[in-house]
């Protein structure tokens, strides 16, 4: 393969997209050790629960999971189409697993067990990709039950 020592612009775009996703997922008010919900947040969560919608906290956690799952899915598509260079998918997996390890520390009650399990497995050494996938799937199922399903939108040409 000519110029195999260079990474294509598409590959860099994929790596940058994953990095941005993980950065946004890690930058959350849930990571602050001392936040106190105010009355307005409680009112929003109560109103959402009364309408059968996910609370803001559920939507936030499930949104983090969605972003991380999308990064994995897109990396697999790019690997299959030869867009990512050798070893790049492993780097994406590592970054996503780091994201799982830092997913919202204080999850809402209906997701707390699944979040704690996913964080614990993703923080373990060595990491077990099968156990991480199972824990991620369990959190995705809990998100769906809470009214915030995880869905990935394909890019043009990715089968969507």
C-alpha positions in Angstrom: 0.0 0.0 0.0 1.6 3.3 -1.1 2.3 5.8 1.7 1.1 3.3 4.3 3.1 5.2 6.9 0.8 8.2 6.6 -2.7 8.4 8.1 -5.4 9.6 5.7 -7.4 12.7 6.5 -10.5 10.5 6.9 -8.6 8.5 9.6 -7.6 11.6 11.4 -11.2 12.9 11.2 -12.4 9.6 12.8 -9.9 9.8 15.6 -10.6 13.5 16.2 -14.4 12.8 16.2 -13.9 10.0 18.8 -11.6 12.3 20.9 -14.2 15.1 20.8 -17.0 12.7 21.8 -15.0 11.4 24.7 -14.0 14.8 25.8 -17.6 16.0 25.8 -18.7 12.8 27.6 -16.1 13.3 30.3 -16.9 17.0 30.8 -20.1 16.8 32.8 -21.6 18.4 35.9 -22.1 14.8 37.2 -18.3 14.5 37.7 -18.4 17.3 40.3 -18.2 15.7 43.7 -20.5 18.2 45.4 -23.3 19.3 43.1 -26.7 19.9 44.8 -29.8 19.7 42.6 -31.8 22.9 42.8 -35.6 23.2 42.8 -35.7 23.9 39.1 -33.9 20.7 38.3 -36.2 18.8 40.6 -39.2 20.4 38.9 -38.0 19.4 35.4 -37.3 15.8 36.5 -40.7 15.5 38.3 -42.5 16.9 35.3 -40.7 14.6 32.9 -41.4 11.6 35.0 -45.1 12.6 35.2 -45.3 12.8 31.4 -43.5 9.4 31.0 -40.4 11.0 29.6 -36.9 10.3 30.8 -35.6 12.7 33.5 -32.8 15.1 32.6 -30.4 12.9 34.6 -31.5 9.7 32.7 -31.2 11.5 29.4 -27.7 12.8 30.3 -26.4 9.3 31.2 -28.0 7.7 28.2 -26.7 10.4 26.0 -23.1 9.7 27.2 -23.6 6.0 26.5 -25.0 6.8 23.1 -22.0 8.9 22.1 -19.6 6.2 23.2 -21.5 3.4 21.5 -21.6 5.5 18.3 -17.8 6.0 18.4 -17.4 2.2 18.6 -19.9 1.5 15.8 -18.3 4.1 13.5 -14.8 2.8 14.2 -16.0 -0.7 13.2 -17.5 0.6 10.0 -14.4 2.5 9.2 -12.2 -0.5 9.9 -14.3 -2.7 7.7 -14.0 -0.2 4.8 -10.3 0.2 5.3 -10.5 3.9 6.3 -8.7 3.4 9.6 -5.1 2.3 9.7 -4.0 -0.8 11.5 -4.1 -0.3 15.3 -6.5 2.7 15.1 -9.5 0.6 16.1 -7.7 -0.6 19.2 -7.0 3.0 20.1 -10.7 3.9 19.6 -11.7 1.0 21.9 -9.3 2.1 24.5 -10.6 5.7 24.4 -14.2 4.5 24.6 -13.4 2.1 27.5 -11.9 5.2 29.3 -15.2 6.9 28.6 -17.2 4.1 30.1 -14.9 4.2 33.2 -15.8 7.9 33.7 -19.5 7.8 32.7 -21.6 9.8 35.1 -20.5 9.0 38.6 -23.8 9.6 40.2 -26.4 8.1 38.0 -30.2 8.3 38.6 -31.6 5.5 40.7 -33.1 3.6 37.8 -29.7 3.4 36.1 -27.3 3.3 39.1 -26.6 -0.4 39.2 -25.9 -0.6 35.5 -23.7 2.5 35.5 -21.8 1.2 38.6 -21.2 -2.2 36.9 -20.1 -0.6 33.6 -17.7 1.8 35.4 -16.2 -1.0 37.5 -15.6 -3.4 34.6 -14.1 -0.6 32.4 -11.8 0.5 35.3 -10.5 -3.1 35.9 -7.1 -4.3 34.7 -6.9 -6.1 32.4 -10.0 -4.9 30.6 -12.4 -7.6 29.4 -14.1 -6.4 26.2 -16.8 -9.0 26.3 -17.8 -8.1 29.9 -17.7 -4.4 28.9 -20.0 -5.1 26.0 -22.4 -7.0 28.2 -22.4 -4.2 30.8 -22.9 -1.5 28.1 -25.8 -3.5 26.6 -27.4 -3.8 30.1 -27.1 0.0 30.6 -28.6 0.5 27.1 -31.5 -1.7 28.1 -32.0 0.2 31.3 -32.0 3.4 29.3 -34.6 2.1 27.0 -36.8 1.1 30.0 -36.3 4.6 31.4 -37.5 6.1 28.2 -34.2 7.2 26.7 -33.2 4.5 24.1 -29.7 4.5 22.7 -29.8 4.9 18.9 -26.9 5.4 16.4 -27.5 7.3 13.2 -25.4 6.0 10.3 -23.4 8.4 8.2 -24.1 8.5 4.5 -22.7 5.4 2.9 -22.4 3.5 6.2 -25.5 1.4 5.6 -28.0 3.9 7.0 
